[in-house]
């Protein structure tokens, strides 16, 4: 009966999606009427049902609803990537000139669903019941704490909207203060759904920034290049993998985003603002299930996940990196596969999907797996069956290297070789902050409140080191060893953090904050273990001095200390303390300061110039406005944003060009200028009057309250 219902439901979604697309193409007046059906059926098919059907076909044994949900989502993305590659590489061989158009995407999607349904109908009735996917019973019990967490994303979204229209951050501050006390809620009671609560906290943090910084447009750095190249796929009808560009290399942007845009009939802006952040919000859920299996303690697993989430690199930086959002979902699924020893076929599917989703994450995992394979080849372990074999590692290496050798004209493969060459060329400059972004951040001068935040994060790293030492000690003396692959990868990823501080240029290319955030996938559980170790050491010292001291269980004390630490940790990392202390450089997600986001008039002005400019001429501006033209024109930002030395702009155009000024520069008569550096570039403000002699010979071709555009001859 359930099998028949699933088949009927799937077919109903396929028919509904096809019908809505057909009606929209035949009758313009029916587009709005058919849109809800298209959005609902398309989202279910693309984001969930493909993966769920494959789980049924493979007879994967699962234990709860959350595992079924996030595995179905991850597998669905992988299947979409695979048939997207089929569209890109096979259909042109059949004479199709514009494979990425709605007719061909819908055709291949329908064929994929039909094939999955056929396998499901054929295989599901002939499998061993002991190996089938467990039927998940959903309990509809709901208490006041569940309601409290459900209200968090709603409050976050409303606060983000209010912040955008009024520039008043009181709502966002309330949201962050409420989130900061959630460790205490997890500490004192378990009378609610931990998994749901973590997902809602994750979603609340993500909504607060993706919509708080800019309500109706993308913001950030790399996402503008990603948007431009994904849009070029839609405009051309195909993905030209030979064009030499850093953003033209990953399937997670150049295949996945155009497919979502075509099927759901949503602009790429909303695909990047809604769909990708929604997928990222499941990463903490996957990690919670993984850490729970690893630590075998609900609260320790929860605190590990909160520690992972409570840094800006997760709820701010990631939202401006579409390709890495997808890659991080796969990295979490790879960890889940290793810890739970998931079916090997799915593990291989996830590592292949990661390989074509983000080069940086793929390179880090690639070298870590190689180290793991080499070490395991020299160590003979009795009674331990390896999950990751040398064939899997070789497959990952081959796919990763071949993919980046040929996509984007080989840009990122050449970048990898340049990083290796540059690192070894400057190896004599170990621990030199001039060449290491990580060390420069550690020793750099900061405001008092930021200095405190830095020491809090360094203390967390000390706890991680203590935790790792404790685990290694226990593993060394344990008779039965478990999860050795995870622990081995953890050591390598910790080495990455240390290399980011010591080795020249290692962290510069990926960015130190992003490197640290990626390593936390493997290091976060050691945070709570480290606090447990600290409590044990402290108690031992006290007991030596005071024999009458009454010992309390280390675990209870460590959980209490973890909860208190996480509250302080988030108050500083979220930016609340910087706002309260009136820091001169407040976070852009809590104040409308200068940053990589733009008002509607600024976007309109940039769009006008993109439409009317001479194709061969460059557009010069500050570093933030230059991102708009990366977005609209694909213009690389390196040579066109204002750079200065000794208080003078050094790269003003000497030939014909355009110069764009935004609302900040017009209203405050200051120009945002960058001081170039090999480690961390600094931003300063120069008086706009410095440019007046230069602009006297230029023609103002666009003027509004928010934008001035000059044409220089």
C-alpha positions as CSV (number, residue, x, y, z in Angstrom):
1,X,0.0,0.0,0.0
2,X,2.8,2.4,1.0
3,X,4.7,1.5,-2.2
4,X,1.7,2.3,-4.3
5,X,1.1,5.6,-2.6
6,X,4.7,6.7,-3.1
7,X,4.5,5.8,-6.8
8,X,1.2,7.7,-7.2
9,X,2.5,10.7,-5.3
10,X,5.7,10.8,-7.4
11,X,3.8,10.6,-10.6
12,X,1.4,13.3,-9.5
13,X,4.3,15.6,-8.8
14,X,5.8,14.9,-12.2
15,X,2.5,15.5,-14.0
16,X,1.9,18.6,-11.9
17,X,5.3,20.0,-12.7
18,X,5.1,19.2,-16.4
19,X,1.6,20.7,-16.6
20,X,2.6,23.9,-14.9
21,X,5.6,24.3,-17.2
22,X,3.5,23.7,-20.3
23,X,0.8,26.1,-19.3
24,X,3.3,28.8,-18.5
25,X,5.0,28.4,-21.9
26,X,1.7,28.5,-23.8
27,X,-0.3,31.1,-22.0
28,X,1.4,34.1,-20.3
29,X,-1.7,34.8,-18.3
30,X,-1.5,31.4,-16.6
31,X,2.1,31.9,-15.4
32,X,1.1,33.3,-12.0
33,X,-1.7,30.7,-11.5
34,X,0.6,27.7,-12.4
35,X,3.5,29.0,-10.4
36,X,2.6,27.6,-6.9
37,X,2.2,24.2,-8.4
38,X,5.5,24.5,-10.2
39,X,7.4,25.7,-7.2
40,X,6.0,23.0,-4.9
41,X,6.3,20.0,-7.2
42,X,9.7,21.1,-8.6
43,X,11.2,21.7,-5.1
44,X,10.0,18.3,-3.8
45,X,11.3,16.5,-6.9
46,X,14.7,18.3,-7.1
47,X,15.5,18.6,-3.4
48,X,14.1,15.4,-1.9
49,X,12.3,12.8,-3.9
50,X,15.1,11.7,-6.2
51,X,17.3,10.9,-3.2
52,X,14.5,9.2,-1.3
53,X,13.7,6.9,-4.2
54,X,17.4,5.9,-4.5
55,X,17.5,5.2,-0.7
56,X,14.6,2.8,-1.3
57,X,16.3,1.2,-4.2
58,X,19.5,0.7,-2.3
59,X,17.7,-0.5,0.8
60,X,19.6,1.7,3.2
61,X,18.8,1.0,6.8
62,X,18.1,4.2,8.7
63,X,16.9,4.9,12.2
64,X,15.1,8.3,12.3
65,X,13.4,10.9,10.2
66,X,16.3,13.4,10.3
67,X,18.7,10.8,8.6
68,X,16.1,10.1,5.9
69,X,15.6,13.8,5.3
70,X,19.2,14.9,5.0
71,X,20.4,11.8,3.1
72,X,17.5,12.3,0.6
73,X,18.5,15.9,0.2
74,X,22.2,15.2,-0.3
75,X,21.5,12.3,-2.7
76,X,19.0,14.4,-4.7
77,X,21.6,17.1,-5.2
78,X,24.1,14.5,-6.4
79,X,21.6,13.0,-8.8
80,X,20.8,16.4,-10.2
81,X,24.5,17.1,-10.6
82,X,25.0,13.8,-12.5
83,X,22.1,14.3,-15.0
84,X,23.2,18.0,-15.3
85,X,26.6,16.7,-16.5
86,X,24.7,14.4,-18.9
87,X,22.9,17.5,-20.3
88,X,26.2,19.4,-20.6
89,X,28.4,16.7,-22.2
90,X,26.1,14.3,-24.0
91,X,23.2,16.3,-25.4
92,X,25.6,18.5,-27.6
93,X,26.9,15.3,-29.1
94,X,23.3,14.6,-30.2
95,X,23.0,17.9,-32.0
96,X,21.4,20.0,-29.2
97,X,22.9,23.5,-29.3
98,X,21.2,24.9,-26.1
99,X,21.0,21.9,-23.7
100,X,20.4,24.1,-20.6
101,X,16.9,25.2,-21.7
102,X,13.7,24.3,-19.9
103,X,12.6,21.6,-22.5
104,X,15.7,19.5,-22.2
105,X,16.1,20.0,-18.5
106,X,12.5,18.8,-18.0
107,X,13.0,15.9,-20.4
108,X,16.0,14.6,-18.5
109,X,14.4,15.2,-15.1
110,X,11.3,13.2,-16.2
111,X,13.5,10.3,-17.5
112,X,15.5,10.3,-14.3
113,X,12.4,10.1,-12.1
114,X,10.9,7.3,-14.3
115,X,14.1,5.3,-14.1
116,X,14.2,5.6,-10.3
117,X,10.5,4.6,-10.1
118,X,11.1,1.5,-12.3
119,X,14.1,0.4,-10.2
120,X,12.0,1.0,-7.0
121,X,9.1,-1.0,-8.3
122,X,11.3,-3.9,-9.5
123,X,13.7,-4.1,-6.6
124,X,11.6,-3.1,-3.6
125,X,9.5,-6.3,-3.6
126,X,12.5,-8.6,-3.9
127,X,14.7,-7.5,-1.0
128,X,15.4,-8.9,2.4
129,X,13.0,-7.1,4.8
130,X,15.8,-6.9,7.3
131,X,17.7,-4.5,5.0
132,X,14.9,-2.2,3.9
133,X,14.7,1.4,4.9
134,X,13.1,1.5,8.3
135,X,9.6,3.0,8.3
136,X,9.8,6.2,10.2
137,X,6.9,7.0,12.5
138,X,6.4,10.7,13.0
139,X,5.2,11.8,16.4
140,X,3.1,14.9,16.4
141,X,3.8,15.8,20.0
142,X,4.7,19.4,20.4
143,X,5.6,21.2,23.7
144,X,6.3,24.8,24.6
145,X,10.1,24.5,24.0
146,X,9.5,23.2,20.5
147,X,7.3,26.2,19.9
148,X,10.0,28.4,21.3
149,X,12.5,27.2,18.7
150,X,9.9,27.3,15.9
151,X,9.4,31.0,16.6
152,X,13.1,31.7,16.3
153,X,13.4,31.7,12.5
154,X,10.2,33.8,12.2
155,X,11.6,36.4,14.6
156,X,14.9,36.3,12.8
157,X,13.3,37.0,9.4
158,X,11.1,39.8,10.8
159,X,14.1,41.4,12.5
160,X,16.1,41.2,9.3
161,X,13.3,43.0,7.4
162,X,13.0,45.6,10.1
163,X,16.8,46.2,10.0
164,X,16.7,46.7,6.3
165,X,13.9,49.3,6.2
166,X,14.8,51.2,9.4
167,X,18.5,50.4,10.0
168,X,17.5,49.6,13.6
169,X,19.3,46.4,14.8
170,X,17.3,45.9,18.1
171,X,15.4,42.9,16.7
172,X,18.5,41.2,15.5
173,X,20.2,41.8,18.9
174,X,17.2,40.2,20.6
175,X,17.5,37.2,18.3
176,X,21.2,36.8,19.0
177,X,20.7,37.2,22.7
178,X,18.0,34.5,22.7
179,X,20.2,32.2,20.7
180,X,23.1,32.8,23.1
181,X,21.1,31.3,26.0
182,X,20.1,28.1,24.1
183,X,23.1,26.2,25.5
184,X,21.4,26.6,29.0
185,X,18.1,25.2,27.6
186,X,19.9,22.2,26.2
187,X,21.8,21.8,29.5
188,X,18.7,21.8,31.9
189,X,16.2,19.7,29.9
190,X,15.8,17.3,27.1
191,X,12.0,17.5,26.9
192,X,12.1,18.6,23.3
193,X,13.4,17.6,19.9
194,X,17.2,18.3,19.9
195,X,17.5,17.7,16.2
196,X,14.7,20.1,15.3
197,X,16.0,22.7,17.7
198,X,19.5,22.7,16.2
199,X,18.1,23.0,12.6
200,X,15.9,25.9,13.7
201,X,18.9,27.7,15.4
202,X,20.9,27.1,12.2
203,X,18.1,28.5,10.0
204,X,17.6,31.5,12.3
205,X,21.3,32.4,12.1
206,X,21.3,32.0,8.4
207,X,18.1,34.1,7.8
208,X,19.4,36.9,10.1
209,X,22.3,37.6,7.7
210,X,21.3,36.4,4.3
211,X,18.3,38.8,4.5
212,X,19.6,41.1,7.2
213,X,22.5,42.4,5.2
214,X,20.5,42.8,2.0
215,X,16.8,41.9,1.8
216,X,16.4,41.5,-2.0
217,X,19.8,41.1,-3.5
218,X,22.9,38.9,-3.1
219,X,25.9,40.3,-1.1
220,X,29.4,39.4,-0.4
221,X,32.5,38.7,-2.6
222,X,32.8,35.5,-4.5
223,X,29.0,35.0,-4.9
224,X,29.0,37.8,-7.5
225,X,31.4,36.0,-9.7
226,X,29.4,32.8,-9.2
227,X,26.2,34.6,-10.1
228,X,27.7,36.0,-13.3
229,X,28.9,32.6,-14.6
230,X,25.8,30.8,-13.7
231,X,23.8,33.5,-15.5
232,X,26.0,33.1,-18.5
233,X,25.0,29.4,-18.6
234,X,21.3,30.4,-18.7
235,X,21.9,33.1,-21.3
236,X,24.0,30.9,-23.6
237,X,22.1,27.7,-23.0
238,X,25.3,25.7,-22.3
239,X,28.3,25.8,-19.9
240,X,31.5,26.7,-21.7
241,X,34.0,24.9,-19.4
242,X,37.0,26.1,-21.5
243,X,36.8,29.8,-20.5
244,X,39.7,30.5,-18.2
245,X,38.2,31.9,-15.0
246,X,38.3,31.0,-11.3
247,X,34.4,30.9,-11.1
248,X,34.0,28.8,-14.2
249,X,35.1,25.5,-12.6
250,X,32.4,24.0,-10.3
251,X,29.3,22.1,-11.1
252,X,27.7,23.2,-7.8
253,X,27.2,26.6,-9.4
254,X,27.4,26.3,-13.1
255,X,25.1,23.2,-13.4
256,X,23.1,23.1,-10.2
257,X,22.0,26.8,-10.0
258,X,20.8,27.0,-13.6
259,X,18.8,23.8,-13.3
260,X,17.1,25.1,-10.1
261,X,16.4,28.4,-11.8
262,X,14.9,26.8,-14.8
263,X,12.7,24.2,-13.1
264,X,11.5,26.5,-10.2
265,X,11.2,29.5,-12.5
266,X,13.1,31.6,-10.0
267,X,15.9,34.1,-10.7
268,X,19.4,33.1,-9.7
269,X,19.3,35.9,-7.1
270,X,16.7,33.9,-5.2
271,X,18.2,30.6,-5.8
272,X,21.4,31.8,-4.1
273,X,19.4,33.7,-1.3
274,X,16.8,30.9,-0.6
275,X,17.7,27.5,-1.9
276,X,21.4,27.4,-1.2
277,X,21.2,28.8,2.4
278,X,18.3,26.3,3.0
279,X,20.6,23.4,2.0
280,X,23.4,24.8,4.2
281,X,21.0,24.9,7.2
282,X,21.1,21.1,7.3
283,X,24.8,20.9,7.9
284,X,24.5,21.2,11.7
285,X,21.8,18.5,11.7
286,X,24.1,16.0,9.8
287,X,26.9,16.9,12.2
288,X,24.7,16.4,15.3
289,X,23.8,12.9,14.2
290,X,27.4,12.1,13.4
291,X,28.8,13.5,16.6
292,X,26.1,11.7,18.6
293,X,27.3,8.4,17.1
294,X,30.9,9.5,17.9
295,X,30.5,10.8,21.4
296,X,27.5,8.8,22.5
297,X,26.2,11.7,24.6
298,X,23.4,14.0,23.4
299,X,24.5,17.1,25.2
300,X,28.1,16.8,24.2
301,X,27.1,16.3,20.6
302,X,24.8,19.4,20.8
303,X,27.5,21.6,22.3
304,X,29.9,20.5,19.7
305,X,27.4,21.5,17.0
306,X,26.7,24.9,18.7
307,X,30.4,25.5,18.9
308,X,30.6,24.9,15.1
309,X,27.7,27.2,14.4
310,X,28.6,30.1,16.7
311,X,31.2,31.6,14.4
312,X,30.6,34.3,11.7
313,X,32.4,32.0,9.1
314,X,29.3,29.8,9.3
315,X,26.4,32.2,9.4
316,X,27.9,35.1,7.6
317,X,30.9,34.2,5.3
318,X,29.4,30.9,4.0
319,X,26.3,32.7,2.7
320,X,28.4,34.6,0.2
321,X,30.0,31.4,-1.2
322,X,27.4,29.4,-3.1
323,X,29.8,26.7,-4.2
324,X,31.1,26.1,-0.6
325,X,27.6,25.9,0.8
326,X,27.0,22.8,-1.3
327,X,30.5,21.4,-0.6
328,X,30.0,21.8,3.1
329,X,26.8,19.8,3.0
330,X,28.8,17.0,1.3
331,X,31.6,17.3,3.7
332,X,29.2,16.8,6.6
333,X,27.7,13.8,4.8
334,X,31.1,12.3,4.3
335,X,31.7,12.5,8.0
336,X,28.3,11.0,8.6
337,X,29.2,8.1,6.2
338,X,32.6,7.5,8.0
339,X,31.2,7.5,11.5
340,X,28.1,5.5,10.8
341,X,29.8,3.3,8.1
342,X,27.1,4.1,5.6
343,X,26.7,2.0,2.4
344,X,30.0,2.4,0.5
345,X,28.2,3.4,-2.7
346,X,26.7,6.5,-1.1
347,X,30.1,7.4,0.4
348,X,31.6,7.3,-3.1
349,X,28.7,9.4,-4.4
350,X,29.3,12.0,-1.8
351,X,33.1,12.3,-2.4
352,X,32.6,12.6,-6.1
353,X,29.9,15.3,-5.6
354,X,32.3,17.1,-3.2
355,X,35.1,16.9,-5.8
356,X,33.1,18.8,-8.4
357,X,31.5,21.2,-6.0
358,X,34.4,23.2,-4.5
359,X,38.1,23.0,-5.3
360,X,39.4,24.3,-1.9
361,X,37.5,21.8,0.2
362,X,38.2,19.0,-2.2
363,X,42.0,19.8,-2.1
364,X,42.0,19.7,1.7
365,X,40.2,16.4,1.9
366,X,42.2,15.0,-1.0
367,X,45.6,15.5,0.8
368,X,44.0,14.4,4.2
369,X,42.8,11.1,2.7
370,X,46.2,10.5,1.1
371,X,47.9,10.9,4.5
372,X,45.4,8.6,6.0
373,X,45.8,6.0,3.4
374,X,49.6,6.1,3.7
375,X,49.6,5.8,7.5
376,X,47.1,3.0,7.4
377,X,49.2,1.1,4.9
378,X,52.1,1.0,7.5
379,X,49.9,0.2,10.5
380,X,48.4,-3.2,11.0
381,X,45.3,-3.1,13.1
382,X,43.8,-6.3,14.4
383,X,40.0,-6.5,14.7
384,X,39.5,-3.2,12.9
385,X,37.9,-3.1,9.4
386,X,38.9,0.0,7.4
387,X,36.0,1.9,5.9
388,X,38.1,4.1,3.6
389,X,40.3,2.0,1.3
390,X,43.0,3.0,-1.1
391,X,40.7,2.6,-4.1
392,X,38.3,5.2,-2.8
393,X,41.2,7.6,-2.2
394,X,42.6,7.0,-5.7
395,X,39.2,7.6,-7.2
396,X,38.8,10.9,-5.3
397,X,42.3,12.0,-6.4
398,X,41.7,11.1,-10.1
399,X,38.3,12.8,-10.3
400,X,39.4,16.0,-8.5
401,X,42.6,16.5,-10.5
402,X,41.0,15.7,-13.8
403,X,38.0,17.9,-13.1
404,X,40.1,21.0,-12.3
405,X,42.6,20.4,-15.0
406,X,39.9,20.8,-17.7
407,X,37.2,23.0,-16.2
408,X,37.6,26.8,-16.3
409,X,40.5,26.3,-18.7
410,X,42.5,24.6,-15.9
411,X,42.4,27.8,-13.7
412,X,42.2,26.1,-10.3
413,X,44.6,23.3,-11.1
414,X,47.2,25.9,-12.1
415,X,46.3,27.8,-8.9
416,X,47.0,24.6,-6.9
417,X,50.4,24.2,-8.4
418,X,51.2,27.9,-7.9
419,X,50.2,27.6,-4.2
420,X,52.5,24.6,-3.8
421,X,55.4,26.4,-5.6
422,X,54.9,29.6,-3.7
423,X,54.8,27.9,-0.4
424,X,58.0,26.0,-0.9
425,X,59.7,29.1,-2.5
426,X,59.0,31.1,0.7
427,X,59.5,28.3,3.2
428,X,62.3,30.2,4.8
429,X,59.7,32.7,6.0
430,X,58.0,30.4,8.4
431,X,56.1,32.2,11.2
432,X,56.4,35.5,9.3
433,X,53.2,37.5,9.6
434,X,54.1,39.4,6.4
435,X,53.4,36.2,4.5
436,X,51.0,34.3,6.7
437,X,47.5,35.7,7.0
438,X,46.8,33.4,10.0
439,X,49.7,34.6,12.0
440,X,49.0,38.2,10.9
441,X,45.6,37.9,12.5
442,X,47.1,36.5,15.7
443,X,49.7,39.2,16.3
444,X,47.8,42.1,14.7
445,X,46.7,45.1,16.7
446,X,42.9,45.1,17.5
447,X,40.5,47.2,19.4
448,X,40.0,46.0,23.1
449,X,36.7,44.3,22.4
450,X,38.1,42.4,19.4
451,X,41.2,41.5,21.4
452,X,39.0,39.9,24.0
453,X,37.1,38.0,21.3
454,X,40.5,36.8,19.9
455,X,41.6,35.4,23.2
456,X,38.2,33.6,23.7
457,X,38.7,31.9,20.4
458,X,42.3,31.0,21.2
459,X,41.1,29.5,24.5
460,X,38.6,27.4,22.5
461,X,41.6,26.2,20.4
462,X,43.4,25.2,23.6
463,X,40.4,23.1,24.6
464,X,40.4,21.5,21.2
465,X,44.1,20.6,21.6
466,X,43.4,19.1,25.1
467,X,40.5,17.1,23.7
468,X,42.6,15.7,20.9
469,X,45.4,14.7,23.3
470,X,42.9,13.0,25.5
471,X,41.3,11.0,22.7
472,X,44.8,10.0,21.3
473,X,45.8,8.8,24.8
474,X,42.6,6.7,25.1
475,X,43.0,5.3,21.7
476,X,46.5,4.2,22.4
477,X,45.5,2.2,25.4
478,X,42.1,1.0,24.1
479,X,41.7,-2.7,23.3
480,X,39.0,-2.1,20.7
481,X,39.5,0.9,18.5
482,X,36.6,2.7,16.7
483,X,36.3,5.5,14.2
484,X,40.0,5.6,13.4
485,X,39.4,7.2,10.0
486,X,37.6,10.2,11.7
487,X,40.4,10.6,14.3
488,X,43.1,10.3,11.6
489,X,41.4,13.0,9.4
490,X,41.0,15.2,12.5
491,X,44.8,15.2,13.1
492,X,45.4,16.2,9.5
493,X,42.8,19.0,9.6
494,X,44.4,20.3,12.9
495,X,47.7,20.3,11.0
496,X,46.0,22.5,8.4
497,X,45.2,25.1,11.1
498,X,48.7,25.1,12.4
499,X,50.0,25.4,8.8
500,X,47.7,28.4,8.3
501,X,49.6,30.1,11.1
502,X,53.2,29.0,10.3
503,X,53.5,28.3,6.5
504,X,53.7,31.2,4.1
505,X,50.6,31.8,1.9
506,X,48.9,28.6,3.0
507,X,45.9,30.3,4.5
508,X,46.0,33.4,2.3
509,X,44.4,31.9,-0.8
510,X,41.5,30.1,0.9
511,X,41.1,32.8,3.7
512,X,42.0,32.0,7.3
513,X,38.4,32.2,8.6
514,X,37.2,29.8,5.9
515,X,40.1,27.4,6.5
516,X,39.3,27.4,10.2
517,X,35.6,26.8,9.6
518,X,36.3,23.9,7.4
519,X,38.6,22.3,9.9
520,X,35.9,22.6,12.6
521,X,33.9,19.9,10.8
522,X,36.5,17.5,12.3
523,X,37.6,19.4,15.3
524,X,34.4,20.6,16.9
525,X,33.8,17.4,19.0
526,X,37.2,17.9,20.7
527,X,36.0,21.2,22.2
528,X,33.7,19.5,24.7
529,X,36.2,16.7,25.2
530,X,38.9,19.3,25.9
531,X,36.7,21.0,28.6
532,X,36.1,17.5,30.1
533,X,39.9,17.0,30.2
534,X,40.4,20.5,31.7
535,X,37.9,19.7,34.5
536,X,39.6,16.4,35.2
537,X,43.0,18.0,35.4
538,X,41.7,20.8,37.6
539,X,40.0,18.4,39.9
540,X,43.2,16.3,40.2
541,X,45.2,19.4,41.2
542,X,42.5,20.4,43.8
543,X,42.4,16.9,45.2
544,X,46.1,16.9,45.7
545,X,46.0,20.1,47.7
546,X,42.7,19.6,49.5
547,X,42.0,16.0,50.3
548,X,38.6,17.0,51.8
549,X,37.5,18.4,48.5
550,X,34.3,16.7,47.3
551,X,34.6,15.7,43.7
552,X,31.7,16.2,41.3
553,X,31.4,14.2,38.2
554,X,33.7,15.7,35.5
555,X,31.1,15.2,32.8
556,X,28.5,17.3,34.6
557,X,31.0,20.1,35.3
558,X,32.3,20.0,31.8
559,X,28.8,20.4,30.4
560,X,28.1,23.4,32.7
561,X,31.4,25.0,31.7
562,X,30.7,24.3,28.0
563,X,27.3,26.0,28.2
564,X,28.7,29.1,30.0
565,X,31.6,29.3,27.6
566,X,29.4,28.9,24.5
567,X,27.2,31.8,25.8
568,X,30.2,34.1,26.1
569,X,31.7,32.7,22.8
570,X,28.6,33.6,20.9
571,X,28.0,37.0,22.5
572,X,31.4,38.0,21.1
573,X,31.4,36.2,17.8
574,X,27.9,37.4,16.9
575,X,29.0,41.0,17.2
576,X,26.7,41.9,20.1
577,X,29.6,42.9,22.4
578,X,31.1,45.0,19.6
579,X,27.8,46.9,19.2
580,X,27.5,47.4,22.9
581,X,31.1,48.6,23.2
582,X,30.6,50.9,20.2
583,X,33.6,49.3,18.4
584,X,34.8,51.6,15.6
585,X,34.5,48.7,13.1
586,X,31.1,47.1,14.0
587,X,30.0,43.9,12.1
588,X,28.2,44.7,8.8
589,X,25.3,42.2,9.8
590,X,24.4,44.4,12.7
591,X,25.1,47.9,11.4
592,X,24.6,49.5,8.0
593,X,28.3,50.4,7.6
594,X,30.4,50.2,4.4
595,X,30.5,46.7,3.0
596,X,30.0,44.3,0.0
597,X,26.3,45.1,-0.3
598,X,24.4,47.7,-2.2
599,X,21.2,49.8,-2.2
600,X,18.6,49.5,-5.0
601,X,19.6,52.9,-6.5
602,X,23.3,51.7,-6.6
603,X,22.3,48.5,-8.3
604,X,20.1,50.5,-10.8
605,X,23.0,52.8,-11.6
606,X,25.5,49.9,-12.1
607,X,22.9,48.2,-14.3
608,X,22.5,51.3,-16.4
609,X,26.3,51.5,-17.0
610,X,26.5,47.8,-17.8
611,X,23.8,48.3,-20.4
612,X,25.3,51.4,-22.0
613,X,29.1,51.2,-21.6
614,X,31.5,50.5,-24.4
615,X,32.4,46.8,-24.1
616,X,36.2,47.1,-24.1
617,X,36.4,49.8,-21.4
618,X,36.9,49.1,-17.7
619,X,34.9,50.4,-14.8
620,X,36.9,51.7,-11.8
621,X,35.4,52.0,-8.3
622,X,36.1,51.1,-4.7
623,X,36.5,47.4,-3.8
624,X,32.8,47.0,-2.8
625,X,31.3,48.6,-5.9
626,X,33.7,46.6,-8.1
627,X,31.9,43.5,-7.0
628,X,28.7,44.8,-8.7
629,X,30.5,44.9,-12.0
630,X,31.9,41.4,-11.4
631,X,28.3,40.5,-11.0
632,X,26.9,42.3,-14.0
633,X,29.8,42.2,-16.4
634,X,32.2,39.5,-15.2
635,X,34.9,42.1,-14.9
636,X,37.7,40.9,-12.6
637,X,38.1,43.1,-9.6
638,X,41.9,42.9,-9.1
639,X,42.9,45.8,-11.3
640,X,39.9,48.1,-11.1
641,X,39.3,48.8,-7.4
642,X,41.0,51.8,-5.8
643,X,44.4,50.9,-4.3
644,X,46.6,53.4,-2.5
645,X,50.0,53.9,-1.1
646,X,51.2,56.7,1.1
647,X,47.8,58.3,1.0
648,X,47.6,58.5,-2.8
649,X,45.5,56.4,-5.2
650,X,47.9,54.5,-7.4
651,X,45.7,52.9,-10.1
652,X,43.5,55.6,-11.5
653,X,42.8,54.9,-15.2
654,X,45.2,56.6,-17.7
655,X,43.1,55.8,-20.8
656,X,39.4,55.8,-21.6
657,X,37.4,54.2,-18.7
658,X,34.5,54.7,-16.4
659,X,34.6,55.7,-12.7
660,X,31.7,54.7,-10.5
661,X,31.0,56.4,-7.1
662,X,28.5,55.0,-4.6
663,X,26.2,56.7,-2.1
664,X,28.7,56.5,0.8
665,X,31.3,58.3,-1.3
666,X,28.8,60.9,-2.5
667,X,27.3,61.6,0.9
668,X,30.5,61.5,3.1
669,X,33.0,62.7,0.5
670,X,35.3,59.9,1.2
671,X,36.7,57.1,-1.0
672,X,37.2,53.6,0.2
673,X,40.7,52.6,-0.7
674,X,42.8,49.4,-0.1
675,X,46.3,49.2,1.1
676,X,47.7,46.1,-0.7
677,X,49.5,43.5,1.4
678,X,50.8,39.9,1.0
679,X,48.8,38.8,4.1
680,X,45.9,41.1,5.1
681,X,44.9,44.1,3.0
682,X,43.7,47.1,5.0
683,X,41.0,49.6,4.1
684,X,41.4,53.3,4.6
685,X,39.3,56.3,3.6
686,X,40.7,59.1,1.5
687,X,39.1,62.5,0.9
688,X,37.2,62.6,-2.4
689,X,38.7,66.1,-3.0
690,X,41.9,64.2,-4.0
691,X,40.2,63.1,-7.2
692,X,38.8,66.5,-8.2
693,X,41.7,67.5,-10.4
694,X,41.5,64.2,-12.1
695,X,37.7,64.4,-12.6
696,X,37.9,67.9,-14.0
697,X,38.7,66.5,-17.4
698,X,36.1,63.7,-17.2
699,X,32.4,63.8,-18.2
700,X,29.7,62.9,-15.7
701,X,27.3,60.7,-17.7
702,X,25.1,59.5,-14.8
703,X,23.9,61.3,-11.7
704,X,21.5,60.4,-8.9
705,X,21.3,60.8,-5.1
706,X,23.2,57.5,-4.8
707,X,25.5,57.1,-7.9
708,X,27.9,59.3,-9.9
709,X,29.4,57.8,-13.1
710,X,32.2,59.6,-15.0
711,X,33.6,58.8,-18.4
712,X,37.3,59.6,-18.6
713,X,38.9,60.4,-21.9
